[in-house]
Amino acid sequence: MRRISFGILAAVGLFVVVVTGTLVLKARSARVEPVEPPSRADFRIKAVQLEEESGNVRWKLVADQAEIFEGEGRTGLRRPVVDIRQPSRAWRVRGDEGDVMQRTKDIEVRNHVVLVSDDGLRLETSVLRWQAGAQRLWTNAPVRITRDGTTIEGSGLVVNLAKETAEVAGRVRAEFERFPRVSR
């Protein structure tokens, strides 16, 4: 009888150790979902889409999320994509985050910014700003521009759409792909 009670006690003890060990292991390996930090935004909107037309320029902004800060006059964007269309050309700008100034309609796109035009031009930088009143696209961050085998790198960029000028700033490095000679 004593052996049976000792066996039962040992079995219960082993069961308690196994269950406790399993619970401890599961608690340590449990996945914790990331929690969005609290925002001081006045409004938060998911899946944003805005369109505007001004003269012969039409633009469309799509973002995963927008946070509106009325006191600052700013709308913060998560993963913005801006499509700009003119009669003669079109381009798309995308980045990880950005801001739209509500009064001036100035736009800033940040982090992994890529601009691609319909004629094959590609611009990469970390921040790109649009000054609506002056029709000026600019950055003080390093830029890389590629198109048809040509690569241009510099420490900044200023594009004036009204004057149709573009200037790459700083030490500029340009590489041109060698084209084969055409025999006549």
N, C-alpha and C positions, 0 to 999 in steps of 0.2 A: 504494500500500500504506500509505503514511504517512497519507493522508487517511482510509482505512478505520479504522485503529487510533485516530486522533484522534476520529472519529465514535463509535466504540464507547466510548472513554473518556468522551466528553461525555454519551452516553446513560446510562452507568452512574452518572456523577456526578449527573445530573439525577434518576435513579431514587432514589439515596440521599437527595438533598435532599427529594424528595416524600415518601418513606417517613418520614424523620425529622420533617418538618413535621406529617404526619398523626398520628404517635405523640405528639408534643408537644401538639397541639391536643386530642386525645382524653384525654390525661392531665389536662389543665387543666380540661376540661369534665366529667370523670367525676363522677357523683353519689356522695356518701358517705352511707350510711344512718346515721341517728342511733343512737348507742349509749346504752343505758340506763346511768345512773351506777351504780356498785356500791353495793349496799345493805348496811347492817349489820343487817338484819332476821334473826331466827332462822328464819323460814319465809316463803315467798312462795307465794301461791295465786292462780291465775288463775280468772276466772269464778266469783265467790263468790255464794252464795245462802243466806241464813239466815232462818228463820222462828221466831217466838216468840209465845206467847199468854199473857197475864196478865189474869186476870179476864175482863172483856168487851172487852178491847183486844187486837187481833191486829196484829202488824207483821211486815213482810217487808223484808229488806235485800238488795239486789242490787248488786254492784260488779264492774267489769272486773278488778280485782286487789286483793288484800289482802296486807299485809306485817305479820307478827306480831312484836312486840318484847316478848318475855317479861319481860325485866328491867325494862322501863318499865310493863308491864301494859297495853299499848296495841296496838291494831290499826289500822294506817294503811290507808286505802281510796282507790282511784282510781276516779273517776266513780261515786260511790255514788248509789243511788236507794232511798229508804225509802218504803214504802207502809204507812199506818196506817189500820186499820179499827176503828170502833166501831159499835154497833148503829144510832146515829143519824147518823153522819157518817164521811167518809173523806177522806184527803188524801195527797198525794205530795210528797216533798221530794227535790230533786236538786241536785247541785253537782259541781265538778270534782274535789274531794278531800275527805277527812274522816278522823276518828279515832273509834274506839270504845274507851272505857276498860273493860277486861275485868272488873274487880271491881265497879264501880258501874253499868255499862251506860249511862253518860253518853255522849252522841254530839255530835260537832261536825262540821258540814258547812261547807266553805269554797269561795270563788271561784265566782262566778256562781250563787249559791244562789237557787232558785225553789221556793216552796211553792204548790201549787194544791189547793184543796179541791173536793169534789164539788158544792158549792153555788155555785161560781163565784168564790170569793175567791182572789186571787193576791197573794203576798208576794214581793218581790225584795230581796235584800241581799247582802253579801259574806261574811257568816259567820252561822251560826245554831247555837245550842247547845241541847241537851236535857239537863236535869238530872233523871234518872230518879227518884231518891228523893223529890224535892220536886214532881215532876210540873210542872216549870217549863220553858218554852221561852223563850229570850231571846237578845238581841244588843245590843251597844253600837255596832254599825255602823249607818250610815244605812239606813232601810227605806222601801219604797214598797209600799203596799197598795192594790189596786184591786178593785172589785166593783160591778157594775150601774151604771156611770157615775159612781161615787164614787172619788176618789183621795185617799189620806192619805199624807203623807210626814213623817218624823221622824228623829231622830238615834239612835234605839234602840227596843227593844220588849221587854216582859216579859208573858208569858202564863202565868197560873197555872191549870192545868186543874182542879185540885182545887177551887178557889174559883170557877172559871168567870169569871175576870176577865182583861182585857187592857189594857195601858197603853202608849201610844206616848210615847216620851220626847223631851225637848229641845223646840226650836221646832217646833211641829207646823203643817203646812200641809194644809188639807183643801179639796177642790174637789168640788162637787156638780153633776152634769149637770142642766141645767134641764129639767124635765119639762113637757110641754104641759098646759094646763088642760083639765080634762074638763068639758064643758058638760052641764048637767042638763036 
